[in-house]
C-alpha cells in the first residue's frame, strides 16, 4: 500500500518537476532549468529512499521484527536531507552567485563582506599573513555550522549539528586537513619528529605516544563539544515543555476550572515568557559561540602545524 | 573585574573553553586505544590500564601546555 502511494507520489512529483523545469528554462534560461531540474531530482531520489525504508520497516514490524535498525536509517536519511538543506541555505546567503556580487556592494553583500572580513582578521591574528589561504576552508565550515546551528531554532527543522555524525565529519575534515598541511609544509619525517617535542631523549618515545593520543583527542573533543551544546539546547527545551508539564498546565488552564485559571494559566505564561525571553536567546548565543570556538580551534590547530616549520 | 584589567581575548576564551572537553577526550582516546589493543592482542586488562594511564598523562600535559601558553601571552601583552 505504501509502495503504491510512493509510486503515485513519485510520478506526480516527476511531472511537477518536469513542468517547473520547463517553466524555469522558458522564463530564466538554461542555468535556472538545470538548477530546478537537479534540485527536483535530488528531492525525488530522497523521497524514494525514504519511502523504501518506511515500507520495509513497516513490513518488518508487521512481520514481528523490531525494525529499529530501519528506523535508525530513516533518522540518518532525515539528517542527510537537512544537512543538504543547511548547505543550500548557507549557499543562498553566502555564495557569490546567491548574493549577486557587484563592485558597489549592496544589502546582503555588505553583510557578507563584513562577516568574511571578520574571518580574515581572525586568520591574520591566529596564523599570520599566510593564513588567508585557509579562508575558504574555515569560512565554509563556519558558515555551514552557523546555518546548521540556527536551523535548530526554527520549529520543524532539525539542526544537523545536533547529530554526532555531522559534527564528527566537520571535525575529521579539520583533523585531516591540518595534518596534511603540516606534512606538506615540513615533510613527513620532520613533522613526525616534532611529535616527540622538546624533551630529553629518554622521554621521547613516551612523549610521542602522548602526543598521538592528544592529537587523536582533538577531533573527538571538537565534535563532542559542538554536538553536546546543540543537543543540550534541544533537550533543555524538550524537558521544559514535556517534563515540567507545560502542556499539562496549559490544558489545566484551558479546562476552565478555577484552579486552572488561578494556578495553571500563570504557570504556563511564566514558562512561555521564560522560554522566549531566556532560553531562546541563550540558544542563539550558544549557536554563535560554538561556531566561533570551532573555527578558532581549527585555526589554532592549523597555526600549530604551520608554525612548527619556522621554529626548526 | 577591576577597571584597569582586561578579560581574556576571544581566542583565549576559545582555548579555555576547549580545556574541559579536551581532558575528557584525551582520557577517552587512551582508554579506547587500550581496549581495542587488548581485544586485538588478547592480553588481559594490561593494555587497557596502560592506555588509561597514557590518556590521563596526555590530558594533564595538554592542560598544562595550554595554560602555560595563555600565561605567556598574558605576560607578553602586559
HADDOCK unambig.tbl for C-alpha pairs under 7 A between the chains (distance, minus, plus):
assign (segid A and resid 210 and name CA) (segid B and resid 54 and name CA) 6.29 0.50 0.50
assign (segid A and resid 210 and name CA) (segid B and resid 58 and name CA) 5.03 0.50 0.50
assign (segid A and resid 213 and name CA) (segid B and resid 26 and name CA) 6.35 0.50 0.50
assign (segid A and resid 213 and name CA) (segid B and resid 29 and name CA) 6.36 0.50 0.50
assign (segid A and resid 213 and name CA) (segid B and resid 30 and name CA) 6.26 0.50 0.50
assign (segid A and resid 213 and name CA) (segid B and resid 55 and name CA) 6.75 0.50 0.50
assign (segid A and resid 213 and name CA) (segid B and resid 58 and name CA) 6.72 0.50 0.50
assign (segid A and resid 214 and name CA) (segid B and resid 26 and name CA) 5.62 0.50 0.50
assign (segid A and resid 214 and name CA) (segid B and resid 58 and name CA) 5.97 0.50 0.50
assign (segid A and resid 216 and name CA) (segid B and resid 29 and name CA) 6.89 0.50 0.50
assign (segid A and resid 217 and name CA) (segid B and resid 22 and name CA) 6.81 0.50 0.50
assign (segid A and resid 217 and name CA) (segid B and resid 25 and name CA) 4.97 0.50 0.50
assign (segid A and resid 217 and name CA) (segid B and resid 26 and name CA) 5.01 0.50 0.50
assign (segid A and resid 217 and name CA) (segid B and resid 29 and name CA) 5.96 0.50 0.50
assign (segid A and resid 220 and name CA) (segid B and resid 25 and name CA) 6.02 0.50 0.50
assign (segid A and resid 221 and name CA) (segid B and resid 21 and name CA) 5.34 0.50 0.50
assign (segid A and resid 221 and name CA) (segid B and resid 22 and name CA) 5.57 0.50 0.50
assign (segid A and resid 221 and name CA) (segid B and resid 25 and name CA) 5.41 0.50 0.50
assign (segid A and resid 225 and name CA) (segid B and resid 21 and name CA) 6.68 0.50 0.50
assign (segid A and resid 293 and name CA) (segid B and resid 14 and name CA) 5.06 0.50 0.50
assign (segid A and resid 296 and name CA) (segid B and resid 11 and name CA) 6.55 0.50 0.50
assign (segid A and resid 296 and name CA) (segid B and resid 14 and name CA) 6.66 0.50 0.50
assign (segid A and resid 297 and name CA) (segid B and resid 14 and name CA) 6.89 0.50 0.50
